[in-house]
Amino acid sequence: MRLATWNVNSLRSRIDRVEALLQRHDIDVLALQETKAREEQLPLMGLQSLGYEVAAVGHDQWNGVAVISRVGLDDVTAGFPGMPGWGEPPAAEARALAATCGGLRVWSLYVPNGRKVDDPHYVYKLDWLSRLREAATAWLGTPTALVGDWNIAPQDDDVYDMAAFARDTHVTPPERSAFQAFLDAGWVDVARPHTPGPGVYTYWDYYRQRFERNRGMRIDFVLGSPAVAAATTGAFVDRDERAGTGASDHAPVVVDLDLG
């Protein structure tokens, strides 16, 4: 099975790229983040004509997640147990969607950004991650993948210059500890052994030719349960997808699995 994750930064704007990506890499399951649309607004006919089923959740022009599969799409679940909300009053955002695809439980995750260290959104981000880790404990014994935009660069090699991010979120000790807690619990960063750094990134800001200068961050991950880790045979970052006019600011991460 070939599994991929991609923060598409608007599915409606990049549907042609999504369809081309699926065909170019012969992808079985694609998890998307930041789809930025309600389900009824998504252009799905082309995906369906290619043999894919689509599950999506989105409330407005922000956030939004989806799972696209040609190997089955069962037990679709929006949100995880205990997932905190945001706003006044707090409401669940479209940041987590799960589906079982060919025997693999796939969670498409769009972790809150955090904005600034002194922002309430930063507290929300840490709480969201803590609640996800608690819920995910029950999934470790099954073939499960937690995939998506984690909005955390867990290692110094995952940013082009640590000094440039000294006052920013994504690299603070609490965020990195939250990510490490998943690894300590038994989840495995399955792509990293096949895509070692430094200099391997999945996100480049549009600002000041960050992509052309390779001033990026690695913030998109596939964390697998032990069964998924054992089944991983390869992985790569499709850096070329970040190039060209109309690209998302993220690149897809692709993982190959032999689930037997």
N, C-alpha and C positions, 0 to 999 in steps of 0.2 A: 504494500500500500504506500502511496505517496501522499503525504500530508503537508500542507503549507499554511502559513499564517501571514497576513498582510494588513497593515493599517492603510486602507485605500484612500482615506481622506476625501470621501464623497463617492459613493458607488454610482450615483447617477452621472457624475462627471467622467467617470473612468470605467464605465461598463465595457467599452471596447477593449480596454487594456486587460480587464479581468478575463474576458472571454479568450483573448489571445494568450494570456498567461496559462490558463488551464490547458489549452491545446499545445502550447510550446513545450511545457514540461510534463504533459500527460498526468495531470494531478487528479487524484481520486477525491480528496477532501480538502477544501479551502475554507479556513476561518478568516473572516474579515472583521475589521474594527473601523470605527468612525465612518459608518455608512451614511450618516447624516440624512436620514429620511425615515418616514413611516413605511411599514411593509407595503401598503397599497401604492406607494409612490415609486417603488423600485422597478426598474425595467428588467423583467425576468424572462421574457419570451426567448431571448437568444440563449440564455443559460439552459432553459428547459429543452430547447431544440437540440442542444449538445448532449442531452441525456442526464442533466443534473437536476436534483431537487434542491430547494432552497428553504431554509428556515431563517427568519429574521425578526428582530425586535428593534423598534425605534420610535421615539415619541415626537421628535421635531427635527430641526436642522442641526442639532448637536448630538454627539455620541453615536450610538447605534452599533449593533453587532449582528453578524450573520454566520451561518454554516452552510456551505454549498457542497453537495455530495452526489457522487454517482454510484455509491456502494451501499445505499440505504440511508434513511434519515428517520430514526425512531426515537421515541421517548424524549421529545423536545421539551426542554425546561428553560424558562426565562428566569434568571436570578437564582442565587444559591441561598440555602437556609441561613437566616440571620443577616443577610446582606443589608447594610445600613443605607439610608436614604440621604438625600441632599436637598437643601432649600428650607423655606418656611411656609407651611409645615414640611418636614422632611418627606420626600417621595423617592421611590425607587427609580434609579436611572437605567437606561438601556446600555448596560455595561457587561452583562454576563449572559451567555446563552449556551446551552449544552444540547448535544444530540448524539445518539449512538449510530455510528457509521461503520458497517461491516465488522461489528464486534468491538470497535474502538469507541470509547466515550470521549468526545471532544468538547472541551469548554473553550469558546471564543471569549476572551477577556480583554476589556479596555479599562485598565487600572486608572483611577483618577490622577490627574496631573499633579495636583498639590499647589500649583501656582507659586507661592512664596512661603518661606519657612514660617513666617508670622501670620499666615493666612488661615482662616478656619478650614479652607479646602485641604490644607496640609494635614490637619488633624483628621479630617474625613478620610483622606488617602490612607493614613496609617491604620485607622479603624477598619476600613474596607479590606485591607490586606490581612489584618488579624482575623477578621470574621471569615474571610475566604480560607485561610489556613486551617481554622477550626473545622469548617465544613468539609474541607478536602481530606481530612484525616480518615473519613469513612470511605474514601475512594481509592486509597493507596493499594488495596488488595485486588483491584480490578485493572484491566487495561484502560488507562485514562491518561489523557494529555491535557494539560493546562497551557493554552497557547494564546499568544497575542501581544499587545503593546502593554508592557509592564511599567513604562514610565520610570524605570530605575536602571541606572548603569552600575551594576553590582561590583565591578572591579575597576581599578584605575586604568587598566588597558582598554576599558570600554568607552573611554572618552579621549578625544584627540589631545586635550591639554587640561589636566586637573586644575591648574591655576585659573583657567578661564571659567570654571564652574564653581569656584570657591564659595560664592555667595548664593548659589542656586540650589533648587531642589534637584532631585534625581540622583544625587551623589552623597546626600547627608548620611551620617551614621545610622539614624533611626530607619531610614528607607532601606539602606543596605542590610541592616539587621533583619528587617521584615522579609526581604528576599531570601536571606540566608536561612531564615527559620523554615522555609519550605524545603530547602536542601537538607537541613538537619533532620527534618521529619521523614525524609526518604525520597523526596522528589529529585529528579535528575535533570540537569541542563543537558539534554541529549545532543544538541547541535554543536556545542562548544568544542568537543574533542575533534570534530571534523572541520571546524572553522576557527582555528586558534588565532588569537591576536598576538601582538597589538596591530592596530590599523584595520581591524574588521568591524565594520559598523552596519547598523540597519536603519539609521535615521540621520539625515543631513538637513539642517534648516535651509530655507530658501534664501536666507540673508547672506549677502556678500560672498557669493560663489562658494558656499561651504562644501557643496558636493564636489565641485571641480577641484577644490583644494584638499579634499578628503578630511575635512574637519567635522567629523561626525560623532555619533554615539551608538553604542549597542544597547538598545532598550527593548527589543522584540525577542521573545524567547518561546521555546517549546520545553516545558517541564513535563517529564514523563514519570508515571509510576514505575516501580521496578520492572514490571512486565514489559512496559513500553521501552524502557532503557535497554533491556536485554534484547529487544527486537530491532533496535535501531542499527541500520547497516550503513548509513551515510547521511550527509546533510550539506547544504550550501546556502549562501545568501545570493539572491539574484540581484546583484548590484546594478546590472545594466538596466533593470526596470526603473531605477531612480533617474536615469538619464533621459534627455530629450524633452521636448515641449509637452506640457500638460502632465508631467509625472507627479505622483504622490511624493511627499517628503520622506516616506519610508520605503524600504525595499522588502520584498517577500523573503521569508525564511522557509526553506523546503527540507523536509526530512523523509527519508526512506525507511520503511518498517517491514520486517518479515514476521508477521504475526502468526504464521503457521496455518 
